[in-house]
Amino acid sequence: MILKIGKFFISAVIFAVISAVSVSAFASSGSSLFSSEGCVACHTINGNGGQVGPNLSHIGSQRSLSWIKTQIVNPGAHFASGSAVTINGKSYMAIMPNHKSMPASKVNAIAGYLESLK
């Protein structure tokens, strides 16, 4: 019985370390993609970027990973294009382009990065 508990504990620690490394790598590639895919032209993160769209510095504490993925691929699911949207007391025109043709790996990396911003 002790051996099983020990193996379980070791497995859990290994899984936690692998998960932390994966999240870190995902966030790093997502940060690069956020810039290279042009998101930074409209959105600010930690004082860097454009101001056409909302500041995303803490989006991970406000929205779920699923919501963020949908927003990247099909922003019209949340906000009608051209409508006025108020976020954190500031109004924006909902003009975010959809990225339906973006590969899932890129969507997942960017969304994972944004979700990590707490």
Secondary structure as a PSIPRED ss2 file (coil, helix, strand):
# PSIPRED VFORMAT (PSIPRED V4.0)

   1 M C   1.000  0.000  0.000
   2 I H   0.000  1.000  0.000
   3 L H   0.000  1.000  0.000
   4 K H   0.000  1.000  0.000
   5 I H   0.000  1.000  0.000
   6 G H   0.000  1.000  0.000
   7 K H   0.000  1.000  0.000
   8 F H   0.000  1.000  0.000
   9 F H   0.000  1.000  0.000
  10 I H   0.000  1.000  0.000
  11 S H   0.000  1.000  0.000
  12 A H   0.000  1.000  0.000
  13 V H   0.000  1.000  0.000
  14 I H   0.000  1.000  0.000
  15 F H   0.000  1.000  0.000
  16 A H   0.000  1.000  0.000
  17 V H   0.000  1.000  0.000
  18 I H   0.000  1.000  0.000
  19 S H   0.000  1.000  0.000
  20 A H   0.000  1.000  0.000
  21 V H   0.000  1.000  0.000
  22 S H   0.000  1.000  0.000
  23 V H   0.000  1.000  0.000
  24 S H   0.000  1.000  0.000
  25 A H   0.000  1.000  0.000
  26 F H   0.000  1.000  0.000
  27 A H   0.000  1.000  0.000
  28 S H   0.000  1.000  0.000
  29 S H   0.000  1.000  0.000
  30 G H   0.000  1.000  0.000
  31 S H   0.000  1.000  0.000
  32 S H   0.000  1.000  0.000
  33 L H   0.000  1.000  0.000
  34 F H   0.000  1.000  0.000
  35 S H   0.000  1.000  0.000
  36 S H   0.000  1.000  0.000
  37 E C   1.000  0.000  0.000
  38 G C   1.000  0.000  0.000
  39 C H   0.000  1.000  0.000
  40 V H   0.000  1.000  0.000
  41 A H   0.000  1.000  0.000
  42 C C   1.000  0.000  0.000
  43 H C   1.000  0.000  0.000
  44 T E   0.000  0.000  1.000
  45 I E   0.000  0.000  1.000
  46 N C   1.000  0.000  0.000
  47 G C   1.000  0.000  0.000
  48 N E   0.000  0.000  1.000
  49 G E   0.000  0.000  1.000
  50 G C   1.000  0.000  0.000
  51 Q C   1.000  0.000  0.000
  52 V C   1.000  0.000  0.000
  53 G C   1.000  0.000  0.000
  54 P C   1.000  0.000  0.000
  55 N C   1.000  0.000  0.000
  56 L C   1.000  0.000  0.000
  57 S C   1.000  0.000  0.000
  58 H C   1.000  0.000  0.000
  59 I H   0.000  1.000  0.000
  60 G H   0.000  1.000  0.000
  61 S H   0.000  1.000  0.000
  62 Q C   1.000  0.000  0.000
  63 R C   1.000  0.000  0.000
  64 S C   1.000  0.000  0.000
  65 L H   0.000  1.000  0.000
  66 S H   0.000  1.000  0.000
  67 W H   0.000  1.000  0.000
  68 I H   0.000  1.000  0.000
  69 K H   0.000  1.000  0.000
  70 T H   0.000  1.000  0.000
  71 Q H   0.000  1.000  0.000
  72 I H   0.000  1.000  0.000
  73 V H   0.000  1.000  0.000
  74 N C   1.000  0.000  0.000
  75 P H   0.000  1.000  0.000
  76 G H   0.000  1.000  0.000
  77 A H   0.000  1.000  0.000
  78 H C   1.000  0.000  0.000
  79 F C   1.000  0.000  0.000
  80 A C   1.000  0.000  0.000
  81 S C   1.000  0.000  0.000
  82 G C   1.000  0.000  0.000
  83 S C   1.000  0.000  0.000
  84 A E   0.000  0.000  1.000
  85 V E   0.000  0.000  1.000
  86 T E   0.000  0.000  1.000
  87 I E   0.000  0.000  1.000
  88 N C   1.000  0.000  0.000
  89 G C   1.000  0.000  0.000
  90 K E   0.000  0.000  1.000
  91 S E   0.000  0.000  1.000
  92 Y E   0.000  0.000  1.000
  93 M E   0.000  0.000  1.000
  94 A C   1.000  0.000  0.000
  95 I C   1.000  0.000  0.000
  96 M C   1.000  0.000  0.000
  97 P C   1.000  0.000  0.000
  98 N C   1.000  0.000  0.000
  99 H C   1.000  0.000  0.000
 100 K C   1.000  0.000  0.000
 101 S C   1.000  0.000  0.000
 102 M C   1.000  0.000  0.000
 103 P C   1.000  0.000  0.000
 104 A H   0.000  1.000  0.000
 105 S H   0.000  1.000  0.000
 106 K H   0.000  1.000  0.000
 107 V H   0.000  1.000  0.000
 108 N H   0.000  1.000  0.000
 109 A H   0.000  1.000  0.000
 110 I H   0.000  1.000  0.000
 111 A H   0.000  1.000  0.000
 112 G H   0.000  1.000  0.000
 113 Y H   0.000  1.000  0.000
 114 L H   0.000  1.000  0.000
 115 E H   0.000  1.000  0.000
 116 S C   1.000  0.000  0.000
 117 L C   1.000  0.000  0.000
 118 K C   1.000  0.000  0.000
